[in-house]
């Protein structure tokens, strides 16, 4: 028995030696010495965008610039994309005649699983805080900034459709950032896209928009004529994108006028477009970072 125990002990010792030799992390490794160097903190990369310029910085940079363009499509404003998809955008303007919601239109988008970007004005959010929060949480939709008071974006008071625009660089800042801050509180995310009331800009105001970290957006297809088109006209205008299967098109319509023809027009045309291979995306997907 002593001989047998001696044999077993020798075998165990040999096995331990063999395992140590086959393990690279342990072979011939010296015993660790006490740490004498400072602890190395891992390098991290913060993807948070820098804060936008202050009002004072914007005023200092742009107050001497004179606009030379005015309209729906001025320098710096995006009116289509390079995407293979079409983008449906819907405005909610707020105010005495614009604070409602076309729930039938939203239901049609959801039923057909069609994503969209919803541009909401500060007045509309104030009138519909619960609904605004609901839309912000719906992954089918993306919220865009439609301004604080729904004013055309001008540095010298230009008007559109009888609506007076912002009258200075300072006013442009307030019209954009007043709503931007409210929307960030609403959803926890700052919107990436801006469209002013009436969709009119001058070129200086469009440049200010970009300096504040937003992309100024308009459209290539007017889907509902400011919520004035009857349903057959809405269906006809939106249906025109089928020719190119919608690639790159940005369509503007409204989701705050339930008495108009927009909801019925989209209920007619969306199945037609989907059947013919038109695909849809939110602006954030068609215009990635």
HELIX and SHEET records of a PDB file:
HELIX    1   1 UNK A    2  UNK A   22  1                                  21    
HELIX    2   2 UNK A   55  UNK A   62  1                                   8    
HELIX    3   3 UNK A  103  UNK A  111  1                                   9    
HELIX    4   4 UNK A  122  UNK A  127  1                                   6    
HELIX    5   5 UNK A  129  UNK A  137  1                                   9    
HELIX    6   6 UNK A  169  UNK A  187  1                                  19    
HELIX    7   7 UNK A  197  UNK A  199  5                                   3    
HELIX    8   8 UNK A  203  UNK A  211  1                                   9    
HELIX    9   9 UNK A  231  UNK A  239  1                                   9    
HELIX   10  10 UNK A  240  UNK A  244  5                                   5    
HELIX   11  11 UNK A  262  UNK A  275  1                                  14    
HELIX   12  12 UNK A  283  UNK A  286  1                                   4    
SHEET    1   A 2 UNK A  70  UNK A  71  0                                        
SHEET    2   A 2 UNK A 201  UNK A 202 -1                                        
SHEET    1   B 5 UNK A 141  UNK A 145  0                                        
SHEET    2   B 5 UNK A 116  UNK A 120  1                                        
SHEET    3   B 5 UNK A  87  UNK A  92  1                                        
SHEET    4   B 5 UNK A 250  UNK A 254  1                                        
SHEET    5   B 5 UNK A 221  UNK A 222  1                                        
SHEET    1   C 2 UNK A 159  UNK A 160  0                                        
SHEET    2   C 2 UNK A 163  UNK A 164 -1                                        
SHEET    1   D 2 UNK A 193  UNK A 194  0                                        
SHEET    2   D 2 UNK A 215  UNK A 216  1                                        
END                                                                             
